[in-house]
Amino acid sequence: MNGLGNQIIVADMRGRSDRVTPDAAIAINARAETKFDQIMAIHDSRTPGTANYVEIINSDGSRAQACGNGMRCVVQFLSAEQGRQRFTFETVAGILFGEEAESGLITVDMGTPKFAWFDIPLAEEFADTRQIELQIGPIDAPVLHSPSVMSIGNPHATFWVKDDVWSYALDRFGPMLENHPIFPERANIGIAQVIEPDKIVLRVWERGAGLTEACGTAACAAVVNGARTRRTDRKATVTLPGGDLVVEWQADDHVTLTGPAELEWRGAFDPATGAWTRAEAA
Ligand SMILES: N[C@@H](CCC[C@H](N)C(=O)O)C(=O)O
């Protein structure tokens, strides 16, 4: 499937106790035909009141705590199968809600943001995470600096820029920033340009996946970080290379993410090795 161009494999692991291995993820991603950003593995529910437990695996085989675009794909997959529109899921980061509207657009409640340095986590104490000391480039003329950092289940740094986001070599800076020692669990790196208080343009280097067409949790981070630094409203449209997402940081502190999800094709794979067979065109 894809969530605004983000390549997502929705793996139906219901009724079985094994898991998608890091080796399988790496092997699947190594083939051009099955290159992906995340695998969303749908398992049987572990907690009463939730439809399923969802595990998220990045293309480098690492586990992620949250994936907004992937959750929309999961909602669409289950809604097409079951004819229901509303779902409650459990992930390693907690309980999430998702709903498909008549329009086909899907909204996921991504939970509440965390701003304390130890929750993100950062390697050292920062009293104020709206702007931390971190820069790339010459010391007296940094190319990117002073990001706002937070967690929406997974760690994010939003770098604010005045110029076109495409004028920054994110493919070069992304890996350095993702793996910077200040982020002990690595981080997703966003470059955000605020066009209007309700319009942000964003490019993202994703932890464990690299440059992506879209990143839902980074869009959430851009709006929440934008609002808490008074750059944006609490509701904004975020334009990513793959298209637009709408994010709202609600009065109850929950962050919702709305956008499309699309089935591309189906197949089957061995979760231990990643060996594939393609079944049918969508
Ligand atoms: N594509 C995602 C985020 C996926 C997880 C991320 N790479 C991480 O490791 O935290 C999204 O749409 O939110």
The ligand as an ORCA input file, in Angstrom:
! r2SCAN-3c Opt
* xyz 0 1
  N       6.708      6.774      8.076
  C       6.335      7.011      9.370
  C       7.275      6.939     10.492
  C       7.880      5.575     10.566
  C       8.762      5.314     11.724
  C      10.025      6.078     11.725
  N      10.884      5.815     10.611
  C      10.745      5.788     13.035
  O      11.661      4.954     13.091
  O      10.367      6.417     14.021
  C       5.133      7.856      9.522
  O       4.389      7.988      8.557
  O       4.875      8.343     10.617
*
